[in-house]
Every structure is written in structure tokens, then in C-alpha cells.
Amino acid sequence: MISEYYGDVESGDYQAAWSLLAFDPSGQTYAQFVAGYACTGSQMVTEVSQSGRHVTFDLSADDTCANATQTYTGTATVVNGRITGDYLTQLSGPGT
């Protein structure tokens, strides 16, 4: 599920990514959600573990505006095939 979400973002299929969310991230509108990925290039997500509904993952994402790579670790909650919540911590790259 997490890999599918980030794959949709990477391919520019924001509607498919949005449909996997069972919440509005940070209270954003769909247009704000799409704009938030304007500088996102290729991504590599690795699902580290799963315990019940909780998935732990690592993410490496290219920031095309800063010409840099950002790395994150995160957890997501998945219920009935949709992401109901997530938490990301940036480990490296611009903004850390």
C-alpha cells in the first residue's frame, strides 16, 4: 500500500495517490496536495516492517528544485486498503 502510494506520486498520478488516503494530509485541499509534490522526482520506498495495521518504511526522494536527495523514516496506518494516518521524520537532505 505504501509503495503503491509513493509510486503513484512518482508517476504523477496524484488522483490515485489521493484516493489511497482516508484523510486530508495536514488539512490540505487536493490542489495543495498536488502542489506539495511539485519538486518531487524519483522515489524509493522500502517497507521495513508491518505489525497489524502499522507499516514502518524508509523513503528516499529526489528534490528536483534543490537538486538533492532527501531521506525519511516513517510509519503509516492502513485500514481497509487506505492510509488513515502517517508520520514522517526527515533524516537528511535540504531542510534538516
Phi, psi and omega per residue, in radians:
M1 nan -0.815 -3.128
I2 -1.147 -0.769 3.106
S3 -1.068 -0.687 3.120
E4 -1.104 -0.769 3.134
Y5 -1.019 -0.934 -3.099
Y6 -1.206 -0.512 3.027
G7 -1.123 -0.714 3.087
D8 -1.106 -0.725 3.115
V9 -1.102 -0.821 -3.103
E10 -1.070 -0.663 -3.124
S11 -1.413 -0.096 -3.139
G12 1.447 0.207 3.102
D13 -1.566 1.220 -3.046
Y14 -1.143 -0.545 3.119
Q15 -1.117 -0.725 3.114
A16 -1.152 -0.737 3.114
A17 -1.089 -0.804 3.137
W18 -1.036 -0.675 -3.096
S19 -1.212 -0.301 3.094
L20 -1.429 -0.168 -3.130
L21 -1.641 2.340 3.083
A22 -1.770 0.380 3.109
F23 -2.708 2.832 3.049
D24 -1.624 1.949 -3.079
P25 -1.033 2.158 3.134
S26 0.968 0.451 3.132
G27 1.209 0.398 -3.082
Q28 -1.372 2.671 2.932
T29 -1.393 2.947 3.094
Y30 -1.045 -0.751 -3.141
A31 -1.064 -0.705 3.103
Q32 -1.176 -0.667 3.093
F33 -1.022 -0.875 -3.134
V34 -1.092 -0.797 -3.127
A35 -1.066 -0.549 3.129
G36 -1.132 -0.327 3.133
Y37 -1.817 0.235 -3.066
A38 -1.010 -0.574 -3.100
C39 -1.796 0.191 -3.093
T40 -1.527 2.187 3.083
G41 -1.802 -2.338 -3.110
S42 -1.223 2.659 -3.111
Q43 -2.394 2.595 3.047
M44 -2.285 2.064 3.131
V45 -1.982 2.380 3.096
T46 -2.157 2.038 3.080
E47 -1.380 2.048 -3.020
V48 -1.481 -0.798 -3.121
S49 -2.777 2.860 3.063
Q50 -2.435 2.347 3.085
S51 -2.370 1.839 -3.074
G52 1.095 -2.135 -3.109
R53 -1.556 -0.057 -3.036
H54 -1.769 2.257 3.136
V55 -2.046 2.246 3.040
T56 -1.772 2.378 -3.081
F57 -2.579 2.803 3.013
D58 -2.005 2.544 -3.097
L59 -2.368 2.326 2.990
S60 -2.087 2.177 -3.064
A61 -2.331 2.321 3.080
D62 -1.411 2.271 3.046
D63 -1.715 1.810 -3.054
T64 -1.251 -0.398 3.114
C65 -1.328 -0.662 -3.127
A66 -1.655 -0.087 -3.087
N67 0.908 0.893 -3.080
A68 -2.564 2.893 3.074
T69 -1.919 2.379 3.081
Q70 -1.945 2.461 3.068
T71 -2.091 2.541 -3.087
Y72 -2.417 2.791 2.871
T73 -2.203 2.575 -3.071
G74 -2.749 2.988 3.019
T75 -2.319 2.598 3.088
A76 -2.421 2.618 3.050
T77 -1.881 2.240 -3.105
V78 -2.086 2.172 3.134
V79 -2.300 2.198 3.113
N80 0.908 0.731 3.061
G81 1.346 0.209 3.115
R82 -2.295 2.589 3.129
I83 -1.438 2.078 -3.085
T84 -1.724 -0.186 3.113
G85 -3.089 2.684 3.076
D86 -2.653 2.818 3.111
Y87 -2.510 2.121 3.135
L88 -2.025 2.472 3.020
T89 -2.120 2.139 3.123
Q90 -1.366 2.257 -3.107
L91 -1.728 -0.608 -3.130
S92 -2.725 2.897 3.126
G93 1.836 -3.130 -3.140
P94 -0.945 2.369 3.112
G95 1.688 -0.053 3.129
T96 -1.719 nan nan
